[in-house]
Amino acid sequence: MASRQKVSKCGTLTTGPGSPGRAREGVVTGHLFKVTRERAGLTQQALAEAIAVDVTTVQGWESGRRSLTAIPSAQFRQMRRHLLRSGADPALLVLFDAAMDADAVLSHGLSDRRSGDAHGHPLANWVFTRSATHMIAWALTGTPPAALPRPPAGMPRRRGPTPDGPLLGEPERRAFFDGLRRSAEVADWTGAECGLLRRQALYLCSYDVAPDTHAWMTEMRGRQARASQRSAWNWADARSLATSLTRHGERDALHAFIERGMSDDAGELANLNYWAYWLGLDNLPRSDDAFMAGRAEWDAKALLRSLVGRMSPELGCIDLNVHSVWSLLAARPGALAADHELSCDLKRQVTRLLDGGVVSTRSRRELDAVHYGLKLNAP
């Protein structure tokens, strides 16, 4: 377990001069740029000539040795427009903001500077969405983000020893996770004003496969349990930590959170607001978790469609996903109106889960209620 220090500043991991973290500050953005160029059918040379740079510059961007975030914004926009005109997938182009957010976190964690207080950490400044979080995880686990479109059918595989993703080396990953633990512990000591940093750092730490990760997260949960649960940051913190622990095979914390954290209308609303933001349906930037307690505007049908797609028995958080669908239909009963395809998709997923026997007793009751409602509203 990382040591806990009684300090007011949030330090970052110290690495030596010329460290890999320093040399690859744009690894996620660079790899996304490479994927976008390749799927558009452009060579590095052709793209370099089109945007008037040397081919070694394009190679540096794609490897992460040169950071795309460091180039002038006008040049970056011009490059994206050229990629679009050249046939690049627009769904890839819209992911660059999330990739840049990911690189900001990775660069901070691998920086050789011990800078500022906890408020200077990127994870303390804004609430990350699923796209940005999965971009970070891409560099830590090698798993492509859910938002990344599949390659076109028939696209040839890369030749040679080129990497399939922006996965950091093991020393970099270990250094990054150690720094995250320190940041989470410093934020825990600081209190509610650093709740966003604590929550988001803890969530990312759940991707760590080190043998002591589960025990460390369990200890952090114990500290959380001793704190007041009344503030918005504690509610969101408890939710994130409970979902994180499922990645390590523990579901009891999630079941306890569903029972206590969503026992009233305020908790149910906060959960749906969180989902809408996490999945990109509430596209307003958020500087803290307070928005979860308000009445945010989002499309109920779009949220239901996204949640139905997450009703897979293989997911560790399946019980939370089931509860969220049940809760959304209770709050917005018209979400299924005039959408026969969505109703059929939901019915298939509900039937699959009821037959599978992998969900909790509470989830089975909620699935039965959803199934009954679908039957009543069947044409």
Summary of the structure (lengths in Angstrom):
residues: 379
radius of gyration: 22.0
end to end distance: 57.3
largest distance: 68.0
contacts: 1181
relative contact order: 0.09
helix: 63%
strand: 0%
